Amino acid sequence: MKIDTFTCVWCGLTVSTLAADGRRRNHCPSCLHSRHVLDQAEGGPSECRSRMTPISIAVLRNGDWMVIHRCVRCDTLTSNPVCTDDNQLILMRMAVRPLAQPPFPLEAFGDL
C-alpha cells in the first residue's frame, strides 16, 4: 500500500496524508498549516493553492475538535478535524486565546 505525502507550505515537514489515528490528513501535524486545495462552495479542487493559516479551534456538539483555517490569499475559511498526533501546544494556545486575550477589559467584571 502506497502512503501519499505532502510537504508543509509553512515549516517544510514531509507529512503523511494518513494520520496516526487512520484518518486522512490535510494539514501539518507540527505547525497545523495547510494548503487551499478544495473549493468549499463548488466542492471540487481550488485554483487558489495558497497557504491556509490555523486561526482557531471549534468544538462540535459531539465533542470533536476542528481546526479553523483561513486562506492567506483569498480569506476563505475551512474546518478540518484535529488528528491525534497534531501539535497539542498549538491546539491549546488557539483554544485558550479568547480567554487570554478577550476583546474587552477584564476589569469590567468588577463593575457587575
Phi, psi and omega in degrees: 000127179271129177258123180284151177227165172216160177261130181297133181286348182256306186255351177083003179295140173276121189241136174283139178286352177254117181284169181300330180273005177091354179279158174285140183243144175229012178224159181287130179288342182276309183247353177070007176285159183218183175238142181283092183249341181246139175271112184297322183286316184273335180085356180253195179294147178265143177276350185295303178060019181274177181282139175254121181265133175289126184241341185195174175239140172237144177245121181285166180300330181277001177095351179291140177267142178235140173270129177263125180247148173236132178288132181286346182262310187246001178066013176297139176257139176224164173231142181222141181297142173288138178259156185297335181258014176291154182298108185292328179295315179295319179300314181291323177301316180292323182292324183265353182307316179299329178279326182281332181227069181293155182280010180217159179289133180296338178298339180299334180292334179293337181272355183279000000 
